Amino acid sequence: MALSGAFHRPLRLVSASLWLLGAALAGLTVPFMAWRVSVASSLGLALVAICLLLLARETIRRARWALLIGLIGCGGQVLGVIGSAWELIHPTDSAKSRELQTLGIDPTLAFTINLIYSAGASAIFFWAAARLIHISRASAKVEPTLRDRP
């Protein structure tokens, strides 16, 4: 109950919106990947878009597995913020930069978008974590009084 309680309607809507944005970004990249790299490479990205659409739908429906995956995924995006910021501060000729250039995408723009997306996901993680802590503390205060009742 704590997990679904922490993900109240506003948090679920924001989380689902993030997943839909991720699905849109992945889905819009699929044709470029198929055209400039390979169809096989684009299939993986298409699968990501489909999974994010499913995650968005099930987040709205309060599916426990979706909320848990979302919480863990958003928590991991803290590392995405660090990595994207590092790439923007110290641009290198990395494999990712070369892949983005092959797709016709400016690496600086892509890393900036990733930084914003990761920062949003991290904010969702901290919001959910704060709600989980609050619910946990509130239930710890209520439980002893319930046990004392006849």
TIKEDREN-457926 format. One line per 5 residues: number of its first residue (from 1); their letters; for each residue z, y, x of N, C-alpha, C. Coordinates in steps of 0.05 Angstrom, whole numbers, plus 32768, in hexadecimal, padded with zeros to 4 digits. Layout:
residues N
NUM) A) Z:Y:X:Z:Y:X:Z:Y:X; ...;
//
This chain:
residues 150
1) MALSG) 8000:7FE8:8010:8000:8000:8000:8000:8019:8011; 800D:8018:8029:800F:8030:8039:7FF3:803A:8042; 7FE2:8028:8049:7FC7:8030:8052:7FB7:803D:803C; 7FB6:8030:8024:7FA7:803C:800E:7FB5:8055:8004; 7FD0:8056:8006:7FDE:806E:7FFE:7FD9:8085:8011;
6) AFHRP) 7FD6:807F:802A:7FD0:8095:803E:7FB4:80A0:8039; 7FA2:808F:8031:7F87:8098:802C:7F84:80A2:800F; 7F91:80B9:8009:7F8E:80C4:7FEF:7F72:80CE:7FEB; 7F6C:80D7:7FD3:7F50:80DE:7FCC:7F43:80F2:7FE0; 7F50:8108:7FE7:7F43:811B:7FF9:7F3C:810E:8014;
11) LRLVS) 7F4E:80FE:801F:7F49:80F1:8039:7F33:80DC:8036; 7F32:80CD:8020:7F1D:80BA:801C:7F02:80C8:801A; 7F01:80DE:800C:7EE8:80ED:8009:7EDE:80F8:8024; 7EF0:8102:8033:7EE9:810D:804E:7EDF:80F6:8060; 7EEE:80E0:805F:7EE6:80C9:806F:7ECB:80BE:8067;
16) ASLWL) 7EC7:80BB:804D:7EAD:80B1:8044:7E96:80C4:804B; 7E9C:80DE:804A:7E88:80F2:8051:7E80:80EF:806F; 7E94:80EA:807F:7E8E:80E5:809C:7E7D:80CD:809F; 7E83:80B7:8091:7E72:809F:8093:7E56:80A4:8089; 7E53:80B3:8074:7E39:80BA:8069:7E29:80CB:807D;
21) LGAAL) 7E37:80DD:808A:7E29:80EE:809E:7E20:80DC:80B6; 7E31:80CA:80BE:7E2A:80B7:80D4:7E12:80A6:80CC; 7E12:809D:80B3:7DFC:808D:80A9:7DE2:809D:80A9; 7DE4:80B6:80A1:7DCC:80C8:80A1:7DC2:80CC:80BD; 7DD4:80D2:80D0:7DCB:80D6:80EC:7DBE:80BD:80F7;
26) AGLTV) 7DCA:80A5:80F2:7DBF:808C:80FB:7DA4:8087:80ED; 7DA4:808B:80D3:7D8B:8085:80C4:7D74:8097:80CC; 7D7A:80B1:80D1:7D65:80C3:80D9:7D5A:80BD:80F5; 7D6A:80B0:8106:7D62:80A9:8121:7D51:808F:8121; 7D54:807F:810D:7D45:8065:810C:7D27:8068:8110;
31) PFMAW) 7D19:807A:8102:7CFC:807C:8106:7CF5:8085:8122; 7D04:8097:812E:7CFF:80A0:8149:7D02:8089:815D; 7D17:8079:8158:7D1D:8062:8169:7D06:804D:8167; 7CFD:8048:814F:7CE8:8035:814A:7CCD:803E:8157; 7CC8:8058:8154:7CAF:8063:815E:7CAF:8066:817C;
36) RVSVA) 7CC5:806F:8188:7CC5:8076:81A4:7CD1:8061:81B7; 7CE2:804F:81AC:7CEE:803B:81BC:7CE4:8020:81B4; 7CEF:8015:819E:7CE5:7FFC:8194:7CF1:7FF7:8178; 7CE2:7FE7:8168:7CEC:7FE1:814E:7D06:7FD1:814F; 7D08:7FBF:8163:7D20:7FAF:8166:7D38:7FC1:816B;
41) SSLGL) 7D35:7FD6:817B:7D4B:7FE9:8181:7D53:7FF8:8167; 7D40:7FFE:8157:7D45:800E:813F:7D54:7FFD:812A; 7D51:7FE3:812B:7D5F:7FD1:8118:7D7D:7FD3:811B; 7D86:7FD4:8133:7DA3:7FD7:8138:7DAE:7FF1:812C; 7D9F:8006:8130:7DA7:8020:8125:7DA6:8020:8106;
46) ALVAI) 7D92:8012:80FB:7D90:8010:80DE:7DA9:8000:80D3; 7DB1:7FEC:80E2:7DC9:7FDC:80DA:7DE2:7FEE:80DA; 7DE4:7FFF:80EE:7DFB:8012:80EF:7DFB:8024:80D7; 7DE3:802E:80CF:7DE1:8040:80B8:7DEA:8031:809F; 7DE1:8018:809B:7DE8:8008:8084:7E07:8003:8083;
51) CLLLL) 7E12:7FFB:809A:7E2F:7FF6:809C:7E3F:800F:8095; 7E36:8026:809E:7E44:803F:8098:7E42:8046:807B; 7E2C:8040:806E:7E29:8045:8051:7E3D:8033:8042; 7E3F:801A:804A:7E51:8007:803E:7E6E:8010:8042; 7E74:8019:805B:7E8F:8023:8061:7E96:803B:8050;
56) ARETI) 7E83:804D:804C:7E88:8064:803B:7E8F:805C:801E; 7E7F:804A:8013:7E83:8041:7FF8:7E9E:8033:7FF5; 7EA5:8022:8007:7EBE:8013:8005:7ED6:8024:800C; 7ED2:803A:801B:7EE8:804D:8020:7EEF:805B:8006; 7EDB:8063:7FF8:7EE0:8070:7FDE:7EEF:805D:7FCB;
61) RRARW) 7EE7:8044:7FCC:7EF4:8030:7FBA:7F0F:8026:7FC4; 7F18:8031:7FDA:7F32:802A:7FE6:7F34:800D:7FEF; 7F1E:8002:7FF8:7F1F:7FE7:8003:7F2F:7FE7:801D; 7F43:7FD6:801E:7F56:7FD6:8035:7F47:7FD3:804F; 7F34:7FC0:8050:7F25:7FBB:8069:7F16:7FD4:8072;
66) ALLIG) 7F0B:7FE3:805F:7EFC:7FFC:8066:7F0E:8012:8070; 7F26:8014:8063:7F39:8028:806C:7F43:8022:8088; 7F48:8008:808D:7F52:8000:80A8:7F3C:8004:80BD; 7F24:7FFC:80B7:7F0E:8000:80CB:7F0A:801E:80CF; 7F0B:802D:80BA:7F08:804A:80BC:7F1D:8057:80CD;
71) LIGCG) 7F36:804E:80C9:7F4D:8059:80D8:7F49:8052:80F6; 7F43:803A:80FC:7F40:8031:8118:7F28:803F:8124; 7F12:8040:8115:7EF9:804D:811F:7EFE:806B:8125; 7F0C:8078:8112:7F11:8095:8117:7F24:8099:812E; 7F37:8087:8131:7F49:8089:8149:7F3A:8086:8163;
76) GQVLG) 7F26:8074:8163:7F16:8070:817B:7F05:8088:8182; 7EFF:8099:816E:7EEE:80B0:8173:7EFB:80C5:8184; 7F15:80C3:8189:7F23:80D4:819C:7F15:80D1:81B7; 7F0F:80B8:81BE:7F00:80B3:81D7:7EE4:80BE:81D6; 7ED8:80BF:81BE:7EBE:80CB:81BA:7EBE:80E9:81C0;
81) VIGSA) 7ED3:80F6:81B8:7ED6:8112:81BE:7ED7:8116:81DC; 7EE7:8106:81EA:7EE9:8109:8207:7ECF:8103:8215; 7EC1:80EE:820C:7EA8:80E7:8219:7E92:80FC:8214; 7E90:8106:81FB:7E7C:811A:81F5:7E82:8134:8204; 7E9B:813C:8204:7EA2:8154:8213:7E9C:8151:8230;
86) WELIH) 7EA1:813A:823B:7E9B:8135:8258:7E7D:8138:825D; 7E6D:812C:824C:7E50:812D:824F:7E46:814A:824D; 7E52:815A:823B:7E4A:8176:8239:7E52:8187:8250; 7E6A:8181:825B:7E74:8191:8272:7E66:8188:828C; 7E61:816E:828F:7E55:8163:82A7:7E3C:8154:82A0;
91) PTDSA) 7E26:8162:829A:7E0E:8154:8292:7E04:8143:82A9; 7DFC:812B:82A2:7DF1:8118:82B6:7DD7:810C:82AB; 7DC9:80FF:82BD:7DB1:80F1:82B5:7DB9:80D4:82AE; 7DCA:80D2:8299:7DD4:80B7:8291:7DBF:80A8:8281; 7DC4:808F:827D:7DB2:807E:826D:7DB0:8089:8251;
96) KSREL) 7DC6:8093:8246:7DC7:809E:822B:7DB6:80B7:822A; 7DB8:80C8:823E:7DA8:80E1:823E:7D8A:80DA:823F; 7D83:80C6:8250:7D66:80BE:8252:7D5D:80B2:8237; 7D6E:80A2:822A:7D66:8097:8211:7D62:80AC:81FC; 7D73:80C0:81FB:7D70:80D6:81E8:7D56:80E6:81EE;
101) QTLGI) 7D50:80EB:8207:7D38:80F9:820E:7D1F:80E9:8206; 7D20:80CE:8209:7D0B:80BD:8200:7D06:80C0:81E2; 7D1C:80C3:81D3:7D1A:80C7:81B6:7D11:80E3:81AE; 7D0F:80F5:81C2:7D07:8110:81BC:7D1E:8122:81B3; 7D37:8119:81BA:7D4F:8127:81B1:7D5B:8134:81CA;
106) DPTLA) 7D62:814D:81C8:7D70:815B:81DD:7D8C:814F:81E1; 7D91:8145:81F9:7DAC:8138:81FE:7DC3:814B:81F9; 7DC0:8164:8200:7DD6:8178:81FB:7DDC:817A:81DD; 7DC7:817C:81CD:7DCB:817D:81B0:7DD8:8164:81A6; 7DCE:814D:81AF:7DD9:8134:81A6:7DF7:8131:81AD;
111) FTINL) 7DFE:8138:81C6:7E1A:8136:81CE:7E2B:814A:81BF; 7E20:8162:81B8:7E2F:8175:81A8:7E34:816B:818C; 7E1F:815F:8180:7E23:8153:8165:7E37:813D:8166; 7E36:812C:817B:7E49:8116:817E:7E65:8121:8182; 7E68:8136:8191:7E83:8143:8195:7E8E:814C:817A;
116) IYSAG) 7E7E:8159:816A:7E87:8163:8150:7E8E:814C:813E; 7E7D:8137:813D:7E82:8120:812C:7E9C:8112:8135; 7E9F:810E:814F:7EB7:8101:8159:7ED0:8111:8154; 7ECE:812C:8156:7EE5:813D:8150:7EEC:813B:8133; 7ED9:813A:8121:7EDE:8137:8105:7EEC:811C:80FF;
121) ASAIF) 7EE2:8107:810C:7EEE:80EC:8108:7F0A:80EC:8113; 7F0F:80F9:812A:7F2A:80FA:8135:7F3D:8109:8123; 7F33:811F:8116:7F44:812E:8104:7F4B:811C:80EC; 7F38:810C:80E2:7F3E:80FA:80CC:7F54:80E6:80D5; 7F51:80DC:80ED:7F65:80C9:80F7:7F81:80D5:80F8;
126) FWAAA) 7F83:80ED:8102:7F9D:80FA:8104:7FA9:8101:80E8; 7F97:8108:80D6:7F9F:810E:80BA:7FAA:80F4:80AD; 7F9B:80DE:80B0:7FA4:80C4:80A5:7FBE:80BB:80B2; 7FC0:80BE:80CD:7FD8:80B5:80DB:7FF0:80C5:80D2; 7FEC:80DF:80CE:8003:80F0:80C5:800B:80E7:80A9;
131) RLIHI) 7FF8:80E1:8098:7FFF:80D7:807D:800D:80BC:807E; 8004:80AB:808F:8011:8091:8092:802E:8094:809B; 8032:80A5:80AE:804D:80AA:80B8:805F:80B6:80A2; 8054:80C9:8094:8063:80D6:807E:806A:80C1:8068; 8057:80B0:8061:805C:809C:804C:8071:8088:8056;
136) SRASA) 806F:8080:806F:8082:806D:807B:809E:8079:807B; 80A1:8092:8083:80BB:809E:8083:80C6:80A2:8067; 80B5:80A9:8054:80BE:80AD:8039:80C7:8092:802D; 80B9:807D:8032:80C1:8063:8027:80DA:8059:8035; 80DE:805F:804E:80F7:8057:805C:810F:8065:8050;
141) KVEPT) 810C:807E:8046:8122:808C:803A:8127:8082:801E; 8113:8079:8010:8116:8070:7FF4:8121:8053:7FF3; 8119:8042:8005:8121:8026:8004:813F:8021:8003; 814F:802D:8013:816C:8027:8012:8178:802E:7FF6; 816F:8044:7FEA:817A:804B:7FD0:8172:8037:7FBA;
146) LRDRP) 815A:802B:7FBD:8152:8017:7FAA:8163:7FFE:7FAC; 816A:7FF7:7FC4:817B:7FDF:7FC8:8197:7FE3:7FBE; 81A0:7FFB:7FBE:81BC:8001:7FB5:81BE:7FFF:7F96; 81A9:8000:7F88:81AA:7FFF:7F6B:81B0:7FE3:7F61; 81C0:7FE1:7F4C:81C6:7FC6:7F41:81AE:7FBA:7F33;
//
